[in-house]
Amino acid sequence: MRRAHTLPELVIVLVLIALVAAIAIPPLGETLTRWKMRAAVADLVNALVLAREAALVRGVTAVFAVDAARGEVTVTCAGDTIARRAIAALHGVTLAATGDSVRYAPDGLATGVSNTTLTVARGMRVDSVVVSRLGRVRWNQQ
């Protein structure tokens, strides 16, 4: 009656496990990056929507402010801070922006001269969120 496995059998099993891990781990890393990027972009879009909705509901100007150096966004309305999100710290991404803020008028339209582009990067992946002069939000996914 046999009670144990031989050394060659154990080595073969360990080699097979190592091969499966070597094949599976890189796609899992890419999936994690994609999830982190989507979560970061969702946080940005949600903050922009919150700013617009606050302007509409309160009937005053609301501001979506970007601090790219700290990787944070803040939504303020009539001097009150409604939301603050540390995008970089929460999702392990870097944040860049072509402008430091987006202002929403009481009618819900963004005010300003040009579009604002927010760029989110993690590793080799880069996604962007573009806010038009009228306040339309568009996500450009890589």
Secondary structure, 3 states (H helix, E strand, C coil): CCCCCCHHHHHHHHHHHHHHHHHHHHHHHHHHHHHHHHHHHHHHHHHHHHHHHHHHHHCCCEEEEEECCCCEEEEEECCEEEEEEEHHHHHCCEEEECCCEEEECCCCCEECCCCEEEEEEECCEEEEEEECCCCCEEEECC
